[in-house]
Amino acid sequence: MLRIILKYGLIGGLISVLSLAVSYTFGTAFLQNYLLSSLIQLVFFVALIATGVMAAKEFRKINEGIINFKEAFIASIGSFIVLAVITSIFSILLYNVIDKDYAEKTKLAVLEKMEENLDKQNISDDQKTVIIESVENRDFSYKPVKTFGIYIGVSALIALIIAASIKKDINETTQSI
């Protein structure tokens, strides 16, 4: 199972790194186009979930069509953990080596787009100021431990859903015959 976990974790990690690299390459214009950035993030998110599904399915295939809930969960969450480690390493490099000003650039792009959107809203200048100040006070730096923890929590939920969907116990196989 470890080979399968590593295989799909690496595939997912490469997809995630590609996603980060694409958003970084397009720069602030990408961050300011919510529709485009959301669409691209959705495509990458679906691809990442697919790696967990494929890991569980491949393990089921090599196990003669049988996989219990625990095995399906381990295959999925294992691949997600490998993916998270790869993504975290790349993100640390991006924020601390490749472009030390990336967090500040992101913050400025978000502020610029927010100000543009707020100007279109029918709200008072005081309300706009409060909203803008809340974003200005937000820390956009990459926090590896926090991000990793949140990712693993969300991944565990996704892996539970995958495991429930993919599992095919020997008892289920004999009952259907």
C-alpha angles and dihedrals in degrees: 000000000000091000090054092046091051093044095053094035089056092046091049091045091053090049090050093047089048089052092051092045092051093050091045093048093051089048126188094344087064092049091050095052100076095182095051095042092046092049093049092046090050092052091050092045091054090048090052092050088049090059090059091047092048092049092055093043093050091051089049090050095052089045091061095262095307125116128152126215094262094051092047091049093048092048092050100041091042092056090046091052092052088048091050093051092051092046092048093051091050092046092050089051092046095050098037108028113015097043118000090183095054094105092052092046089051091049093050092049092050091047092049093051092044093052089049091051093044091054087061092052126088097237133121124265089245091057091047090051092051092050094047092047091052090056092043089055093049118104111234095182119120113261105195099190095046094043092046091050094050091046093051091048093052091042091053090056092048091046090052090054091046092048092050090050098043102039117114112174125197088247091059091049095052093046093056093054 
